[in-house]
């Protein structure tokens, strides 16, 4: 008996079936950026590569915070839950979870009465906290998708916003879209390789106001 299906197609079908039946772990190789839908790929421990499609229905999270596929970093380990796509070797990614090392899990921000100490607004075990050695407080003068300009006692301060910058409104998770001029915010920040100040966490709300 002769087999009419090439071996590589059988292997691909097995990989696709595996990704469909159970969450699959691998390392992010590449992903489409600046798009609401596209493709990304991961490498398994066996050095085999799986590719997935994603769209607005794909749930993505890092350390319990919702992000997008373009915000995934090459080299991060992820767990993908997927479905098969008829007549395609690609899977459809229903959910993607970044696997964060145990020591890097973030703690929830505590609500404090009155004007809190800026250091207490940020959990010290947060992986982004560890990378930031600056706390900046000020009034938003201008804001865009890429940067935040604050009026501080020392003058205007420009802070770059990252794809994984976190936002908290009264202790609840928010998005950059909620930022408005004249808002009083605290920013946990640090300098990148180009000596630019980038924000890791932005906090605002009634917890920042004097009682």
Buried (B, 14 or more C-beta within 10 A) or exposed (E): EEEEEEEEEEEBEEBBEBBBEEEBBBBBBEBBEEEEEBBBBBBBEEEEBBBBBBEEEBEBEBBEBEBBBBBBEEEBBBBBBBEBBEEEBBBBBBBBBBBBEEEEEBEEBEEEEEEBEBEEBBBEEBBBBEBBEBBBBBEBBEBEEEBBBBBEEEEEBEBBBBEBBBBBBEBEEBEBEEBEEEBEBBBBBBEEEEEEBBBBBBBBBEBBEEE
